[in-house]
């Protein structure tokens, strides 16, 4: 079942973020804005670059956002009036690559399965069985009744007279 929805979450290791010097030097307000912008970038992909507009989107005061924004800019990229988070963009691309590989693998597996099924159906329609490529022939069509009827004495006399009991039996039946 295909789901055309973006990934609902991103994985973040707290130790990785907290170990970064550029994070450790942020004030509490700057850290809060950083995390808020990362969450917003995950959901909305990009945010307005202009502090007054960004403050309106976030629901914070323009002065507060304007004061904290320069300190958190190392975590973001500014492109054409938009803020993006390259780290989250890369992670989103990574998740999409995994999804694409799974989809491609599923398509290849389905193609192999369907190819085998179609090959078997084609062989069955052509009267071929197995992988030998030989035509499938029913056993009944190979067995044909013989028009030659062997003599009863002929089959008894042929090659079995070495046994004395059989020789006596054959001799006894001839005398009748």
N, C-alpha and C positions, 0 to 999 in steps of 0.2 A: 504494500500500500504506500503510495507516494504521498508525502506530506510537503506541501509547498509553503512551509513556514520557516522563518529564521530560527537558528538555535536559541533556546530560551535562556541560556546562561553561559557564562564564561568561567573557566577555571582559573583561579588565582591563588597562588601560594603566599600567605601572609608574610612568611619569612623572606621571600624574594623581594617584596615591596618594601618591607621594613628595613632591609639591609642596604637599600639604595641611599646614598648620601643625599641626593637631591630630594628624597622624601623626608629624611631625618631632620633636615634643616627647616622644614616647613612649620609654620605655626599651626595651631589647632584649627583655626578658621581656613587656612590654606589647604590643610589636609582634607577638611570637610568638603571644600569646593572641588578639590581634585577627585575625590571619590564620587561626588555627585556628577561631575562632568563625565567621568568614565562610565558610570551607569547610563547616563543620558546618551553617550556616544554608542553604547552597546545597543540600545533600543532604537535610537534615531539615526545612527550612523554618523551624523555630523550636527554641529550646532553653529549658530551665528557667531562670528568672530567679534563683532562690535559689542563692547561691554554693556551698553544700555539695553540693547536687544536681548543679549544673553541673560541679563538680570531679569528681564520680563519673562523670558521662557522658564527660568528656574524659580521664579517667584521670590527673589531676594532683592535687596536694595542695590541700586546701581553703584553707589559709592563703595559698598562692601565688595562687590564683584570686581570693580575696577581696581581696588587696592590689592586684592589677592591674586588676580589673574597673571601678572608678570612672573610671580614665583612658581606657578605651576605650568608655565608654557613649555619647559623641557619635556614634559610628558605628552605634549600634543603637537600637531602640525597645523599650520595655518595656510589654507590654500583657497584663494579666490573668495575671501570673505567668510570662509567656513573653517571651523575647528574640527579636526578629526584626531583620533587616537591611533597612531600607526601600530602600536602593540596589539590593540584589539582588532584592528583591521587584518593584521597578519594571522591572528588566532582564528578569526572568522574564515579567512582563506584556507587555513589548515583544516578546519572542520569541513568546509565545502569540498576540499580535495579528498578527504576520507569518504564523504558521501558519494562523490563522483566515482571513486574507485569501487565502492560497494555496488553502485548501480551498474558499472561496466562489467564487473564480475558476475553479477546476476544476469545481465544480458548475454554474456558469453556462455554461462551455464545453461540458460534457457535455450540458446541456439544449439548447443551440443545435444541437449535432451530432445529438442524438437527435431534436430537432424537425424538422430538415431531412430526416433519414432517414424519419421517420414521414410527413412531408408527401409525400415522393417515393413511399413505399409506398402512400399513400392515392390519389395521382394515378394511379399505375399500376393500382390496383384499380378506379378509376373510368374508366379508359381515357383519361386526360389525359396529354399529354406536355409537357415543357418548362414554361416559366413563362407561356405565353400563355393558359392556362385553356381552350384549345380542345380538343374531344374528339379523341382520337387515332384516325385512320381509316387503315386499311391501303390501300396503293396499289392492290391487286388489287380492292378493293371499289369503287373509283372508275372503273376501266376496264371498260366494258361493250361487247360487240360490237354493231356497227351492223347493223340489218336492211336498210338501203338499200345497194344495190350500184351504184356509179357506172358509167356506160358508159365503155369505154376511149377511144372517140373523143371523148366529151364532155370528159374531163379533158385531152386533148391540144389540143382546139380552144380551150379557155378561156384567154385572156390570154397565150398564148405564141406567137401567130402573128406577132409583130413581128420575130422572128428569121427571116431568109430560109431558112436551113438547115432550121429546124424546119418552116417552111411547106412546103418541098419534101418533107421527110420525111413530113409528114402527108398531103400530096397523093399521094405515092407509095403510102402504105399504103391509101388509099381506093380506089385503082384496082385493087387486087388482088382 
